[in-house]
Amino acid sequence: MKKRNSVVISLGGIPIRIQSSSKLLVDLAKYGFRGFVSPDLKPAITVSVMIDDTRDMNAYSYGKPHHTSVVSDSGKFFAKGSSYSGMFDIHSLEGEVRQSIAIAPLYLFLRFILSVYLPSQGGFVLHSNSILKDGKCFLFSGKPQSGKSTVAKLSSEYEILSDDFSVVKKANGSFCAFGSPFWGHVEAKGLNIRNTLGCVKITGIYFLSKDTSVYVEKLGRKESVLEIIENMALLAKDCKTNSRLLSLADEFACSVNCGVLHFRLDNSFWRCIDNA
Amino acid sequence: MLNMYVSKNKEIAYRVIEDEAIILTPEDGMLHNLNPVATVIFESANGKRQVKDIIGKICEEFDIEERVAHRDCLNFIEDLVHKKMLILSGKPTKFSK
């Protein structure tokens, strides 16, 4: 039997062991998740990676975003895309994925696991960046091309927890943003990235709307919940998980500032956020 | 149809916020937002009420002509049955949410 290579990382405060018979894959994971490696933590989730060389190397090959189809059956969640296929059992907290020796499919599978597991832990994964300004954390949310990476680039003097997907979870009674390895376009530019195991209390969430003028349009509770749900990374085909997501979205909307940020391509929007 | 019992599909997740239901349908992952009248109809579908009871409830709670309530309720219930959010049955059902 081949020796198991493994690494423990912590995502959203959840220790995850990644193990594989491929030392190269585990070395790639150690590099890809640098800043999140937590060898001293006892893993809550174990993910076994099996190498399948027939899979796409790159999750974003052919210039198209990866599409994942998800089904659930008695606590087992199955995900399938062009670059991987995997299963996560929410009861045993064990996952298995078949993929090529590449980091991108593993990112996608771990994001899928967090999307289905975090609701039971008071959290969720959101299409948003997370930016720290003067000790406050702000999320800017929207679908692809809405301007999340642009806003992150326009905020280069501040610390950035994530530019594409934020890991949000309740900690000490408040909703917090955790450091996230799920990056879009900013990291390659070497901006002010904060790959951290810690978390920061969220002050507000703003849904992005490109415009010629800059202002914040405040949202009511119901509109906020609708926007938050619309921007969640993945909705499971599972009533229990979706009920938790609705409840969390409502609680989140009631506990942070919510609005639509109309912005143009400069950093003047921060004045509106400061005054909101 | 008036004597049929109406219940919610137990597979859907929903939450009522500010008198309006937000519903997540699992098959298509769609988000639906009902207005206050539609929310009362949806919430009344507990498997123990017949369509005619729900129409009566709408007439009691809202300032609406019975003829209009009758027409709109039937159309709405049919639409939600088509979208697999509500289920019609000849007998009362145990499941209620």
Interface residues (C-beta under 8 A of the other chain):
Chain A: G220 R221 K222 V225 L226 I229 E230 L235 A236 K237 D238 C239 K240 N242 S243 L245 L246 S247 D250
Chain B: K10 E11 I12 A13 Y14 R15 I17 E18 E20 I22 L24 P26 E27 G29 L31 N33
